[in-house]
Amino acid sequence: QALAVAQERGASCLWLGVWEENGRAIGFYRKNGFAAFGSHVFRLGTDEQTDILMKLPLRGS
């Protein structure tokens, strides 16, 4: 549904963050056209975690 809403609103891309240790999710998103473009460190309690930022170009961008 996020993809449909983004397209409906004329967004140029759809992006998300996925935990760097979640290889299955990263593979799924890559298989569906997303590409990594950066990372973001966040805290989960006292533990630092890293998300891989991925985006899917829309509208031929």
C-alpha positions as CSV (number, residue, x, y, z in Angstrom):
1,Q,0.0,0.0,0.0
2,A,2.9,2.4,0.6
3,L,4.0,2.0,-3.0
4,A,0.5,2.8,-4.3
5,V,0.2,5.9,-2.0
6,A,3.6,7.1,-3.1
7,Q,2.8,6.8,-6.8
8,E,-0.6,8.4,-6.2
9,R,1.0,11.4,-4.6
10,G,3.7,11.7,-7.4
11,A,6.7,10.8,-5.2
12,S,10.0,10.5,-7.0
13,C,11.1,7.5,-4.8
14,L,10.1,5.3,-1.9
15,W,12.7,4.7,0.8
16,L,13.1,2.6,3.9
17,G,15.5,1.5,6.6
18,V,16.3,-2.2,7.2
19,W,18.5,-3.6,10.0
20,E,22.0,-4.4,8.6
21,E,21.8,-7.9,10.1
22,N,18.6,-8.7,8.3
23,G,20.0,-10.3,5.2
24,R,16.7,-11.9,4.1
25,A,14.9,-8.5,4.1
26,I,17.8,-6.8,2.3
27,G,17.7,-9.5,-0.3
28,F,13.9,-9.1,-0.7
29,Y,14.1,-5.4,-1.2
30,R,17.0,-5.7,-3.7
31,K,15.0,-8.3,-5.6
32,N,12.1,-5.8,-5.7
33,G,14.1,-2.9,-7.1
34,F,15.4,-1.1,-4.0
35,A,19.1,-0.1,-3.9
36,A,21.2,0.9,-0.8
37,F,22.1,4.6,-0.6
38,G,23.3,5.1,2.9
39,S,23.0,4.0,6.6
40,H,21.6,5.3,9.8
41,V,22.8,4.5,13.3
42,F,20.2,4.4,16.1
43,R,20.0,3.2,19.7
44,L,17.9,0.3,20.9
45,G,18.2,0.7,24.7
46,T,22.0,1.1,25.2
47,D,22.8,-0.9,22.0
48,E,23.8,0.9,18.8
49,Q,22.2,-0.6,15.7
50,T,22.6,0.3,12.0
51,D,19.9,0.4,9.4
52,I,20.8,0.3,5.7
53,L,18.8,2.9,3.9
54,M,17.3,1.7,0.6
55,K,15.3,3.4,-2.1
56,L,13.1,2.5,-5.0
57,P,12.9,5.1,-7.8
58,L,9.4,5.9,-9.0
59,R,8.1,7.7,-12.2
60,G,11.2,6.7,-14.2
61,S,13.5,8.8,-11.9
